[in-house]
Amino acid sequence: MNQEQLVAELKNIVGLKEVIHKPDDLIAYECDGFTIVRARPRAVVFPNNTDHVAAVVKLLHNNRIPFIPRGAGTGLSGGATPINGEVLISLVKMNRLLSVDFKNRTAVVEPGHVNLKLTNAIAHEGYYYAPDPSSGMSCTIGGNVGENAGGPHCLKYGVTSNHVLGVEMVLPDGEIVTLGGTVPDMPGYDVTGLIVGSEGTMGIVTKIFVRILKKPQGVKTIVALYDSVDDASQTVSAIIAEGIIPGALEMMDRVAIEGVEAGNYPVGYPKDLAAVLIIELDGLTVGMEAMAEQIVDICTQFHVREVRVAQTDQERTLWWANRKTAFGAMGRISPDYMVQDGVIPRSRLPEVLQRISDISVESGLRIANVFHAGDGNLHPLILFNAANPGETELAVRVGSEVLQVCADVGGSITGEHGVGIEKQRDMIKIFTPEEIAAQVEVMRVFNPHNLCNPDKLFPKPSRCVEVKRAAHTH
Ligand SMILES: Cc1cc2nc3c(=O)[nH]c(=O)nc-3n(C[C@H](O)[C@H](O)[C@H](O)COP(=O)(O)OP(=O)(O)OC[C@H]3O[C@@H](n4cnc5c(N)ncnc54)[C@H](O)[C@@H]3O)c2cc1C
């Protein structure tokens, strides 16, 4: 099918204005938040409902044209980047909140529904949607399902997979299926669990059944300032070891603090600080005061320079705005930066941060650490200047070395940003070839012709073997 025919057929399905195909218009869709790799899609199509998605997918499937589901494009591992000139199926126009059942604490949304809008829409009844990525103002719940997104409050409440009860999905051949539903614990395999985090390689989610939660009765936010990263790390371990599970437990190191203080929401942290911890308690107000005092005590045991409990909502909001906009704020102190995303056992935090610091010194690239310390989910931000020859490649190498450190201590190469194209090669740091092959087999059950987001997630050599095998069997 030539380009002209394809565009005409797509317009026929979704409407004249819902297809982008002129080369210049496609530039905006060359990448997601992982900007190091860019490639132009063949077209971008904006379906308005599930039938549109199914018809578009059937057309592409029948003509063996590869395609990729795309939400807001805020992904940080290149999951929505069209490296093979795929057709992008953008879900941003399917953004309705379809229903809310307060009694049963569930809601049904379309995939393009922006994360924070769900909480805003149900706040008047005292409810909220728990997964809260820092990109919540723009990322979509469909994209959250794709990446199994997390966020600061996932320490206590869990990541996206803990809040998705079911999905409606268009399979890569255009069939529509519903997996799970609004009641928990459906019989049979947990196929919904398989879809959440599958990075758009198994089909296109067109409806999502989610849990909603009652807002906690009270919240107390504590900020603790340290002269040593080691002391801050020990504090994190000690709080959890005491049996306290805060709603959030976030940490920023010196370079990160320099960035956020240059950003749009400066708190006024002293310039010579080594680390900041934000510790948020939430839940019943009874006993919360005592727990906050206990945390202050623990901070003191680890030589905290200063520890403050937020006195007003305004103060708390500023601390969070400062933290949540940290990635963007790095742009103020470096021309370019790359966000890494690894997970480690919490108790290894001091040692891992030391090794990251060594990598920074050896490579000559500054690394800012801003992360969900409570669940051991690190986000080293590697600062570089793409204008300097070889520095982009160096940053990529440094990122991979950091992930090796995470793997060495029994951690993982991604906590919430996915593998996409960025970390395909890093998969072998934590999986054997057999383990990867088993995952590819599962993917193929859904996506036998490798049309739906091809060449993502799995390392290339194993994919080549698979593609060869597929060529023999289909
Ligand atoms: C400043 C900033 C802060 C961030 N903070 C966090 C954070 O705290 N926690 C966190 O987890 N992430 C964070 N992210 C990463 C990103 O926002 C998340 O990964 C988010 O889930 C991506 O959503 P999206 O709508 O932008 O999806 P996209 O980037 O468009 O797509 C992401 C993946 O999901 C797939 N996909 C999209 N829609 C569908 C669908 N309907 N069906 C099937 N697959 C689909 C795509 O193919 C792709 O593989 C941050 C990003 C930025 C830029």
The ligand as an SDF file (V2000), in Angstrom:
LIG
                    3D

 53 58  0  0  0  0  0  0  0  0999 V2000
    9.1810   15.4790   33.6810 C   0  0  0  0  0  0  0  0  0  0  0  0
    8.8270   14.0120   33.6960 C   0  0  0  0  0  0  0  0  0  0  0  0
    8.5990   13.3920   34.9150 C   0  0  0  0  0  0  0  0  0  0  0  0
    8.2760   12.0290   34.9590 C   0  0  0  0  0  0  0  0  0  0  0  0
    8.0480   11.4450   36.1590 N   0  0  0  0  0  0  0  0  0  0  0  0
    7.6700   10.1530   36.2070 C   0  0  0  0  0  0  0  0  0  0  0  0
    7.3900    9.5150   37.4600 C   0  0  0  0  0  0  0  0  0  0  0  0
    7.4420   10.1180   38.5400 O   0  0  0  0  0  0  0  0  0  0  0  0
    7.0210    8.2090   37.4240 N   0  0  0  0  0  0  0  0  0  0  0  0
    6.9170    7.5070   36.2590 C   0  0  0  0  0  0  0  0  0  0  0  0
    6.5680    6.3320   36.2930 O   0  0  0  0  0  0  0  0  0  0  0  0
    7.1770    8.0910   35.0780 N   0  0  0  0  0  0  0  0  0  0  0  0
    7.5480    9.3760   35.0100 C   0  0  0  0  0  0  0  0  0  0  0  0
    7.8200    9.9600   33.8050 N   0  0  0  0  0  0  0  0  0  0  0  0
    7.7520    9.1550   32.5620 C   0  0  0  0  0  0  0  0  0  0  0  0
    6.3950    9.1830   31.8140 C   0  0  0  0  0  0  0  0  0  0  0  0
    5.6420   10.3260   32.1380 O   0  0  0  0  0  0  0  0  0  0  0  0
    5.6010    7.9110   32.1310 C   0  0  0  0  0  0  0  0  0  0  0  0
    6.2900    6.7830   31.6360 O   0  0  0  0  0  0  0  0  0  0  0  0
    4.1780    7.9030   31.5510 C   0  0  0  0  0  0  0  0  0  0  0  0
    3.5420    6.7310   31.9800 O   0  0  0  0  0  0  0  0  0  0  0  0
    4.1360    7.9690   30.0360 C   0  0  0  0  0  0  0  0  0  0  0  0
    2.7970    8.2960   29.6640 O   0  0  0  0  0  0  0  0  0  0  0  0
    2.4680    8.9220   28.2360 P   0  0  0  0  0  0  0  0  0  0  0  0
    1.0100    9.1370   28.1360 O   0  0  0  0  0  0  0  0  0  0  0  0
    3.3140   10.0920   27.9700 O   0  0  0  0  0  0  0  0  0  0  0  0
    2.8730    7.6900   27.3070 O   0  0  0  0  0  0  0  0  0  0  0  0
    3.8040    7.6150   26.0000 P   0  0  0  0  0  0  0  0  0  0  0  0
    5.1490    8.1710   26.2680 O   0  0  0  0  0  0  0  0  0  0  0  0
    3.0720    8.1840   24.8410 O   0  0  0  0  0  0  0  0  0  0  0  0
    3.8950    6.0290   25.8250 O   0  0  0  0  0  0  0  0  0  0  0  0
    4.5870    5.2600   26.7820 C   0  0  0  0  0  0  0  0  0  0  0  0
    4.5280    3.7760   26.3830 C   0  0  0  0  0  0  0  0  0  0  0  0
    3.2030    3.2960   26.5600 O   0  0  0  0  0  0  0  0  0  0  0  0
    2.6830    2.7930   25.3340 C   0  0  0  0  0  0  0  0  0  0  0  0
    1.2800    3.2140   25.2760 N   0  0  0  0  0  0  0  0  0  0  0  0
    0.7950    4.4870   25.3060 C   0  0  0  0  0  0  0  0  0  0  0  0
   -0.5470    4.4640   25.2450 N   0  0  0  0  0  0  0  0  0  0  0  0
   -0.9150    3.1560   25.1740 C   0  0  0  0  0  0  0  0  0  0  0  0
   -2.1680    2.4830   25.0620 C   0  0  0  0  0  0  0  0  0  0  0  0
   -3.3180    3.1340   25.0310 N   0  0  0  0  0  0  0  0  0  0  0  0
   -2.1600    1.1370   24.9940 N   0  0  0  0  0  0  0  0  0  0  0  0
   -1.0020    0.4250   25.0300 C   0  0  0  0  0  0  0  0  0  0  0  0
    0.2030    1.0160   25.1250 N   0  0  0  0  0  0  0  0  0  0  0  0
    0.2410    2.3530   25.2000 C   0  0  0  0  0  0  0  0  0  0  0  0
    3.5440    3.4050   24.2450 C   0  0  0  0  0  0  0  0  0  0  0  0
    3.6050    2.5910   23.0910 O   0  0  0  0  0  0  0  0  0  0  0  0
    4.8970    3.5100   24.9360 C   0  0  0  0  0  0  0  0  0  0  0  0
    5.5770    2.2940   24.8440 O   0  0  0  0  0  0  0  0  0  0  0  0
    8.1720   11.3060   33.7340 C   0  0  0  0  0  0  0  0  0  0  0  0
    8.3800   11.9520   32.5190 C   0  0  0  0  0  0  0  0  0  0  0  0
    8.7140   13.2810   32.4840 C   0  0  0  0  0  0  0  0  0  0  0  0
    8.9310   13.9500   31.1570 C   0  0  0  0  0  0  0  0  0  0  0  0
  1  2  1  0
  2  3  1  0
  2 52  2  0
  3  4  2  0
  4  5  1  0
  4 50  1  0
  5  6  2  0
  6  7  1  0
  6 13  1  0
  7  8  2  0
  7  9  1  0
  9 10  1  0
 10 11  2  0
 10 12  1  0
 12 13  2  0
 13 14  1  0
 14 15  1  0
 14 50  1  0
 15 16  1  0
 16 17  1  0
 16 18  1  0
 18 19  1  0
 18 20  1  0
 20 21  1  0
 20 22  1  0
 22 23  1  0
 23 24  1  0
 24 25  2  0
 24 26  1  0
 24 27  1  0
 27 28  1  0
 28 29  2  0
 28 30  1  0
 28 31  1  0
 31 32  1  0
 32 33  1  0
 33 34  1  0
 33 48  1  0
 34 35  1  0
 35 36  1  0
 35 46  1  0
 36 37  1  0
 36 45  1  0
 37 38  2  0
 38 39  1  0
 39 40  1  0
 39 45  2  0
 40 41  1  0
 40 42  2  0
 42 43  1  0
 43 44  2  0
 44 45  1  0
 46 47  1  0
 46 48  1  0
 48 49  1  0
 50 51  2  0
 51 52  1  0
 52 53  1  0
M  END
$$$$
